[in-house]
Amino acid sequence: MNSLKTKIILFWKKVRQTLSFLCFNKKGKINQAEIDKKLVYELSPRKIPNGQQLKHLKKFLNPKEHLVIKICLILVLVNLVYLGVVFFKKHIQYSPDFGGEYIEGVVGYPKTINPLYSTNRDIDNDISRLVYSSLFKYDGQGSLVNDLASEVIINNDVEYIIKIKDNAKWHNGDKVTADDVIFTIEAIKNPDYRSPLRNSLLKVSTEKIDEQTVKLTLNSAHAPFLEALTFGILPKNIWVNISPSSAILSDLNLKPIGSGPYKFKSLLKNKEGDLKEYNLIVNEDYYAAKPYIKNIKFTFFINYTEAIKALNDNQIDGLGYLPFAERKELLAQDSLVLNELVRPQIVSVFFNQEKDKALSDKMVRISLTQAIDKDQIIKDVFNGVYQRADGPLLVNSFAYNDQVTKYNYSPQEAAENIQNKLASTTLTVIDSGNNVAVAEKIKMYWEQIGVVVELKTIPGEQAADTIKNRDFETLIYGEFVGGDPDVYAFWHSSQIGSKGLNLAGYNNSEVDTLLAEARKTTNQEERKIKYQKFQEHIATDVPAIFLYSPTYTYVQSKAVKGFNNSMIIEPANRFTDVSSWYLKTSKKLVW
């Protein structure tokens, strides 16, 4: 009985399914739409329409529905693009890549690309710095760092034991050794070579400790000595067979072999025999970081007008130096970077108290200082790019003392304090660059406090005699103080007179002691303390008005990346981080 009942139930289920398939509605009528849908599903197993089917979508949608779908699709697409851009910005990393050629324009042309002679000419020194390596060099912030030297040990402030890097090689593949260092120093000392560096090394004796170690000994302690070791080292095996007296005539002075980041590739001369191009190629065996830029080309011009025109015409990628007065000639400045590098020079107004006794009154000197708005002069004359100076040391020096007394612009106080003490003075200025414009500003400021000023402008060729004879009452002059804070030559009383550079005739026994002691110890902290005390004395005595430190304008195309210098001791120092420069980049996806 139960079996029969079960069979009857199964029979009616099959009947219901059959009727359902035939799509009868509840009223027993056939539903055509349902039949069509079933047929479509039976013909295509896909439940999502394909591209061909979507073409017919608008047949089933009214205009409003069609518009809504379009807007939604556009919003989805925009969001996908936005999310893609955000993702790539966060996860794509651009890194320097090897290759390319950097073309730099310079005024003049090289003669002796040789460390023994190159300090006499900037362009010689520029190329020499790229081809040769030195024991020490200045970094982009003006600090002395190791180059070929891997280690230096100083004993008793007079003995320097220097270890040379084991992986340093000459461009011909030979190893750089202690013999090369000793040969170079002895060549500089040899009068037959006629090197301008001779006086700086005359009192240095050399000794070879081993193949990679040399000992240099001084007659007496001289703290800035390592600064004197920034010249390039010559390969002994190549130069030893060349007569010292004829070394300056050697072809190697234009086709050098060094150990620097770049090596000589080729040169091009015009019909008259003058150099027009000089090409360097990267040193693949360079012991430090290998440069990214493959080739460096120097193009030579006879003046800045031609060089700037080449820069404006995109014929060169950089200009070795841009005089301040020529800045206005640059056309597409938006595509250029004007690197303002602080130079180790301080321009000051020096008081000659012997020439004008009224200047012996310290209150007069303070008043003349307070009458000058240094910041306004820098803004008006130098577009604000020069660095203000308030003392005899550079602001970035490890020994700089920013706590000393500063006499800021205070014309009313200056006028009151100088009244009936100084009626007039003569301000001497060398006719060079923007010096006269600065002098005219100072003349205006001093006359505003009641001092009549006669402006005396002298040509550059007369400057040496004027300084030697101290033929001035007040003088605007810039002193190159170098990278080390040793300013003995400018402020020690032994340098007063025609043979010295103590232009203010400054005489202070305590300062003499501080300066003498500071240059005899290599302990930097001790030197810092002494130089900071020295600056306190200068601030108190006011022997000069410190105005500003000029900048060296180095122009490069924005296509050149990686230049990070802020200061140079000499123009060639702009290449100190050349290994970091790059023209090409590669992309890498970082998760």
Secondary structure, 3 states (H helix, E strand, C coil): CHHHHHHHHHHHHHHHHHHHHCCECCCCCECHHHHHHHHHHHHCCCCCCCHHHHCCHHHCCCHHHHHHHHHHHHHHHHHHHHHHHHHHHHHEEEEEECCCEEEEEEECCCCCCCCCCHHHCHHHHHHHHHHCCECEEECCCCCEEECCEEEEEEECCCEEEEEECCCCECCCCCECCHHHHHHHHHHHHCHHHCCCCHHHHCCEEEEEEECCEEEEEECCCCHHHHHHHCCECCCHHHHCCCCHHHHHHCHHHCCCCCCCCEEEEEEEECCCCCEEEEEEEECCCCCCCCCCCCEEEEEEECCHHHHHHHHHCCCCCEECCCCHHHHHHCCCHHHEEEEEEECCEEEEEEECCCCCHHHHCHHHHHHHHHCCCHHHHHHHHHCCCCEECCCCCCCCCCCCCCCCCCCCCCHHHHHHHHCCCCCEEEEEEECCCCHHHHHHHHHHHHHHCCCEEEEEEECHHHHHHHHHCCCCCEEEEEEECCCCCCCHHHHCHHHCCCCCCCCCCCCCHHHHHHHHHHCCCCCHHHHHHHHHHHHHHHHHHCCEEEEEECEEEEEEECCCECCCCCECCCHHHHHCCHHHCECEEEEEECC
